Amino acid sequence: MPGYDYDMGIIGGGAAGLTVASGAAQLGARTLLIEKEKALGGDCLHYGCVPSKTLIRTAHVRHFMKNAAAYGLPKVDVPPVDYGEIRKRIQSVITTIQKHDSEARFCSLGARVEFGCPAFMDEHTVQLNGKTYSAKNWVIASGSSPAIPPVAGLEKVPYITNKEIFSLDRLPESMIILGAGPIATEMAQAFCRLGTRVSVVQRSGQILSKEDKDMADAVMEVLRAEGVTFYLNASVENTRDLGQEREVTIKDKAGQTTRLTAERVLVALGRSPNIDGLQLDRIDVAFDRKGVKVDERMRTTQKHIYGAGDVNGAYQFTHAAGYEGGIVVSNAVFHLPRKANYTFLPWCTYTDPELASIGMNEKRAKEGGIEYTVYTEAFEDNDRSLAEGEKVGKVKMLLDKDEKPLGVQILGPQAGELLSEWVAVLNGRVKLSTLAAAVHPYPTLGEINKRVAGTYLSPKIFSDRVRKGLKFFFHLKGRACG
Ligand SMILES: Cc1cc2nc3c(=O)[nH]c(=O)nc-3n(C[C@H](O)[C@H](O)[C@H](O)COP(=O)(O)OP(=O)(O)OC[C@H]3O[C@@H](n4cnc5c(N)ncnc54)[C@H](O)[C@@H]3O)c2cc1C
C-alpha cells in the first residue's frame, strides 16, 4: 500500500463507524478509527436508543403498577419517582453494552483507535492531536446532533436535548417538548408515565409526520388519555427563562397566542449533521444542512471518501447506519459496486403501543402515485392481545395493483418485534399464501400477521366461483342454516 498509512480511515465511533471498523479490520484492511468523545458507541449507546429504551421500560413498569386494578390486582399507591435511581439503571445498561464497543475489542479485531477531533488537510490526510494520518479510503461517520432552530429567546433558555435528558438530577415536575417526531413522542409518554406534566408543541397538524395520519393519531389519543397535552398547528413565537421556570409562547393557525410554562424545555426538532471542524470544503466533499451528500454506494463527491449513518441525513436509525457501514465495506474493501436499497428498511417508534413500519405506507404510496389496496386486522380481534389487556391498534398491509406487498404498518403491542416476520416475508419475497398457511403458535400476537395475509386471501378462497365448482364436482349440498 504505497503512500498511505492506512487502507481505511473512519471518523466517528458510532453504529456506522464501528460497523466499518469491525468489517474492514477483520478483512485485513489496515484500519484507523477516530472518535471525538472519550468512549466509543456513539449517540445510540450514550444518548439515544439504549438510554431511551431503558427509560421507556421503567416508565412502562410504573404504568403497569398504576394500572394494577385493570389486571384484577389490588390498587397500588405508586410513590413519586426518584430519577437518580432511574439514571443509575440507565447508566448500568450503557456500561454493560459499552463492553461490546470498547477500544480493547476493536484493537483485538485489528483496528487502531485514536481519540480527538480530526480535520482534513487534503483528501487523503487528516490532522489529529498535532499528528497527520493518511488513508486510501475514508468514511465520515460522525453522526448527528440535535438541531436547534432559530427560535426567539432560545439561546438564553437553559433547554435540554437528548444529550441531557437521561442524566437529569431529578424528575421534572413539568416539561414542554418542542417537536413531535419519534424521540419527542417516546419521551412525552415516558416522562408522563413517570409523573411529569408534559406538553407537546408541534408545528404541523399531526405527530409522527412520516407515518399515516390514522396510525399517528391513534398513538396521540393513547398519550392524550394518559395525560399528555398536545398543541398541534402551533408555531413557537418566543421562549423566556423565568428563573425557576421557562416560558414558551405559541401561536395557533388562527393567530391566537398561548403562554406555556414548565420546569424543563426539551428541544426535539430534528437533527443536524456533525461536520463542523472536519474542513470538508477544503477537500471538495459536498454537503448541505441535511448532511454529507452521497450516492447509492455511499460515496461522497470524493469517490474514496464515504459518508455513512446519520451524517448523510438519509435514514437516521442505528440499523440504517449499520447497513450503510456494510455497503461501505463492500465497496471500499471488497471493491464490489454494492448499492443501498431502502425499499424495505423497517423502523419502529417505541411508544406504547409501538408503531412499526416497513415499505410503503399510504402517505408514501400516494406521494409516489402508486395504486394500492389496504387490508387491516385489529388487535382487539387477537386473543393474546385481549389476554394481555391490549386493545389498541391494527396491522395495515398495502398491496399494489398486482397484489404484491408494498408495505406493512403495525400499531400495537410489541409492534417492532411483530414486524420482524414481515422483514423476512418482504425481503425473502415470500408469498402471502405461504404466510397465511403457515401455522403460528396460539395464542400469540404474531397470529395477527397470518390473519392479515388471510384477509386478502379469504374472499378468493370462499368465493361463489369456488363454491359453485365444489358443488359441481363433489355435489356439496350448500348452506344448512339461514
Ligand atoms: C433519543 C434518541 C433515541 C433513538 N432511538 C433509536 C432507536 O430506538 N432505534 C434506532 O434505530 N435509532 C434510534 N436513534 C437514532 C440513532 O441513535 C442514530 O441513528 C445512530 O446513532 C446513528 O449512528 P451513527 O453511527 O451515524 O452516529 P452516532 O452513533 O452518533 O456516532 C457518531 C460518532 O461520531 C463521533 N463524532 C462526531 N463528530 C466527530 C468528529 N468531528 N470527529 C470524530 N468523531 C466524531 C460522535 O462522538 C459519535 O461517537 C435514536 C436517537 C436519539 C437521539
The ligand as a Gaussian input file, in Angstrom:
#p B3LYP/6-31G(d) Opt

LIG

0 1
 C      -33.159000       9.860000      21.936000
 C      -32.858000       9.023000      20.705000
 C      -33.413000       7.782000      20.584000
 C      -33.125000       6.998000      19.471000
 N      -33.691000       5.775000      19.376000
 C      -33.433000       4.994000      18.307000
 C      -33.984000       3.700000      18.205000
 O      -34.721000       3.258000      19.085000
 N      -33.679000       2.943000      17.124000
 C      -32.847000       3.407000      16.136000
 O      -32.593000       2.693000      15.171000
 N      -32.309000       4.638000      16.204000
 C      -32.571000       5.444000      17.263000
 N      -31.995000       6.670000      17.350000
 C      -31.110000       7.125000      16.261000
 C      -29.700000       6.532000      16.409000
 O      -29.171000       6.878000      17.660000
 C      -28.813000       7.047000      15.300000
 O      -29.433000       6.843000      14.057000
 C      -27.472000       6.324000      15.287000
 O      -26.795000       6.564000      16.487000
 C      -26.634000       6.794000      14.101000
 O      -25.403000       6.172000      14.124000
 P      -24.135000       6.938000      13.523000
 O      -23.010000       5.982000      13.594000
 O      -24.476000       7.545000      12.235000
 O      -23.909000       8.160000      14.525000
 P      -23.527000       8.128000      16.046000
 O      -23.981000       6.901000      16.714000
 O      -23.972000       9.408000      16.640000
 O      -21.952000       8.088000      16.034000
 C      -21.200000       9.168000      15.560000
 C      -19.919000       9.219000      16.353000
 O      -19.053000      10.179000      15.754000
 C      -18.448000      10.948000      16.762000
 N      -18.046000      12.222000      16.176000
 C      -18.798000      13.296000      15.900000
 N      -18.062000      14.267000      15.340000
 C      -16.806000      13.765000      15.258000
 C      -15.591000      14.292000      14.786000
 N      -15.520000      15.514000      14.280000
 N      -14.509000      13.516000      14.867000
 C      -14.549000      12.263000      15.384000
 N      -15.678000      11.724000      15.854000
 C      -16.789000      12.463000      15.785000
 C      -19.512000      11.068000      17.819000
 O      -18.951000      11.385000      19.073000
 C      -20.132000       9.684000      17.785000
 O      -19.473000       8.799000      18.661000
 C      -32.256000       7.475000      18.454000
 C      -31.671000       8.737000      18.587000
 C      -31.964000       9.509000      19.699000
 C      -31.303000      10.862000      19.819000

